Amino acid sequence: MKGSTHRRCYCRDPKTGKPLGKKCPKLTSRKHGSYSIRQELSPREDGTRRSFSRAGYDSLKAAQADLDHIRSLVGLPDADDADGLAQIAELLEKVADEKAPLPGIEATRRRLSHGLDLTSRLTVGEWLDIWLAGKKGRQSAISRDESNIRVHLQPRIGHLRLDRLRVTHLSEAFEAIAEANVEIAEGNAARRKAFEDLAQIPWKGREPRARRKAMKAAIAEMEPYRRIVGPATRQRVRSTLRAALNAAIAQQLITFNPAAHVELEAGKRPKALVWTEERILHWKRTGEKPSPVMVWTPEHTGLFLDHVEEDRLYALFHLIAFRGLRRGEACGQKWTDTNLDAGLITVAKQLVVDGWEVYEDDPKTDAGARTIALDSDTVQGLRRHRAQQEKDRKEWESAWVETGRVFTKENGEMLHPANVTRRFIELYEEIGLPPVRLHDLRHGAATLAHAAGADLKDIQEMLGHSSITITADTYTSLLPEADLAIAEAAARLVPRARSTSEDTRPEANVQPGEADEPVPDDVDPSGDVREINSPSAHAPLTQTAPDEEPEAE
């Protein structure tokens, strides 16, 4: 297509006032006037001609450089690519109308090859939508990315141009997310206080009813409860953005990923703590849990299992408490993957909650697909559960829903994992146990296995972790009894000249023959019988004396 450069000025005829154009006598001087360019473009759909024109160049060299740039853009599509030629023409028309800088050749080539609109400037929000629409993988991971984009990324950086996104933009965005935690905490506190005030207003009487109505209207205007966006959540938000920008680099839309260089506070895994008496007293006084992850002692676990022994989900809670299955794995367990005669179960599927919808999926990680040995009590509990399920199947007859799962509703339908959690909370609150999550029973199983002598590799395989680091950092909390046994064993390794603390009584206080008399195991040296601390039938099964080995060993 034709293109040219020419020099012109804006001098006018003093008599007529018309522009002189090329007739201006001063054009013989190179310093007079300026250079302009004009490039023919592909015609419009109706056949009319269109072109790119720009003026005001100080030199012929500058004008020729832009003309060459435009010719390179026009030459990007093949000669028979009518759509590509039309897109380039529309792009250059828009650039000329807006007097904008000429677009880069390579960037335009990439956008043209990927079918992107050349006339619009791709924003971060638009690219995140494109990336999310084409994302493959687990539905739970896609839902998490969608939530991160909708809640955190789109509102703060979605309007920015993708090719102009910088580390400073992201630093400011994540600082704003962290600062919003103060507002979230204040809003949650105000809403909680409003409900407390509402509970104090009497139900009867015209004035109290009016006050209750006004209070409910005020609560309706408040922000709903929101979660604090902690360091770990911010790390996950950055992970979503980094993956999306890496895909943009692969598509040659950008050449730099600022999400890989923004500095954030590390999201540490919470350390599991055991509910000791001191921690329970602190929780009762203040209502604060010492850690987000709390683990029951063996006595607590035994009390809970004794209390729920007649509940239809008893076998499920027992399985999680002793063998550490995830909630979704327990709810998704099938009888075809359960061999009670051999005392083995194979974790092959899990139920995943997306919003409120439940669907079946593979285990969380490749290591999650595993075979676990069952103790005799767990096998016995599962046998009783299967017998009850067979009884339910006969009672429901044709209305029975066959899912093949171990744990179901009374009519055979699969359990909703959230309802299992709700039932778990109801049951332990009935007997006043300190609060734990259902997932914390899994932590407790790891703790019990560790106290019973299992090494970290055994526990990793039992829990289905892909990394032993996760097992070591999060899921094993030494029980006080086991910790005490280790401390005593370590102290006995050092030989001392003096006698041990057990023999520190003065010889004068020892009566003749007293030292030679054996003391029964269940009798205190003072003559009183010791009280055996066994509040639960389950508790003795979960611990051994510090200096004795379990019978199984």
C-alpha positions, 0 to 999 in steps of 0.5 A: 500500500502506498505511503509518503512523507511531505513537508508543509507549513501553515502560512496563509495568503495575507489577502485571501487568508487561505493556506498557502500549502506547497506554494509557500515560498519559505518552503525552500528553507529546510527550517521552515514548516514541518513534515507529515506522513500518510499511509494507505490502509485496507478499505472499509467493508463498504469499499471506501478508502481510509488512511493514516495521517500524522503531522508535526515532525521536526525532521524528515528522519523522524517522519520516515521512522514512523512511516516505516513503523506503520508499514511494519504494522500493516505488513503483520497480517498475510495479504489474504488475511482480510480480518487481520488487515481490517483489525490493523486498519481499525487500530491505526485509525484509533491511534490517529484519532486519539493522537496516541503513540504508535503500538509496539510491533511485537506486542501487536503481533502477539495480540493478533496471533492470539485473537485478542482485540487490537483496539482495546488495551487488555486490563488485568481484570480482562486477562484474569477472566480469560485465564480463569475461563480456560483453567483446567484442574480440580474444581476446588482449586478453580473455585478458590482461584475464582474467589481470590480474583473476585474478592481481592484482585479484581476490585484492586488491580483489575482496572490496570493495564496488563502490560503496565502492571508493576510490583509497586501496584501489587505492594499497594494492593496487598497492603490495602488488603492487610489494612482492611483487616482492621475494618473487618474486625471492627465491623464483626465486633459491632455486629456481634455487640448488636446481637448481644444487645438484641438478646437483652431486650425483652420479647413482650411489651410494645416498647421492647418490640419496637426496640427489637424491630429497630435493632433488627433493622440496624443489624440488617444495614450492617456488613455481614460477618467477614473473615480476616485476611491473614498472611496465609490467605494473602499468599494464596491470593498472590499464588493465583495472580502469579499463575495467571501472569505466568500464563500471560508470559507464555502467551507473550502478552507480557515479559515480566511477572511482578507477582513473583517479586512482591514481598509478603509476610510469610503464612506460617502453619499454626502449631497444634497444641494439646488441651491441658488443664491450664489451657482449658482454664484460660479458655474458660476465663477468656473464651480464647483458644491458645491456638487455632489448632487444638488437640484433645488429650486421650482422656478427652477423646475417650470421653467423646467416643463414649458419649457418641457410641450410640450415634449413627456416625460413631464409626466415622468419628472413631475412624477419624480419631484413630486413623486420621482420615480427612472429613471428605475422605471419611464421607466418601469412603466406599464399601468396595474399598473397605476390607474388614476381614483384612482390617484394611481400607483404601482411600480412593475417593473424597467428597468435596464441598464447593459452596454448598454443592458436594461432588466426588473427587480423587484424594487431595494429593497423589499421596492421599490415595493410600491403604490404611490398617485398622485396629480391632476396635475400629473394625468392630465399630465398622461391623456394627455400623454395616449391620445397622446400615443393612437394617436401614436398607430393609426398612426403606425398601425401594426408597433406599438410595444406593450410593455404596458408601460406608457412611450415609444418611438413614435412607442411603443418601450421601452425607453432606460433610458440613452437616457432619461437622455440625453434628460433631460440634453438637455432640462434644458441646453436650458434655462440655469438652473444650472446642476443637474442629473435626479436622483436629481429630486428624491432628489428634490421630497423628499425636496419638500415633506419635506418642505410641512410637510411630515415626514421622514417615509412618504418620506421613503415610497414614495421613496421606501427606505429600511432604514429611515437612507438613507432618512434622510442622503441623500434625504432631504435638507431643502429649504431656505424658510422652514429653515427660517420659522423654525428659526423664529418659534424657535425665537418666542418661547422665551418670551422677555421683549423688543419689536420685531424688527418690532416695533423698530422705535422711537415713535417720527417718528410715525405720528398720526394715522399711527399705526392704519392704516391697510396696504394691503398685496400687498403694502409695508409700504413705499407705493410701490407695492411689486413684486410677485415672481412667475416666473413659473405657477408650482412654487406656487404649490410647496411651501406655506408661512412659517406661513400658512398651505396648503389648503389640510391640 
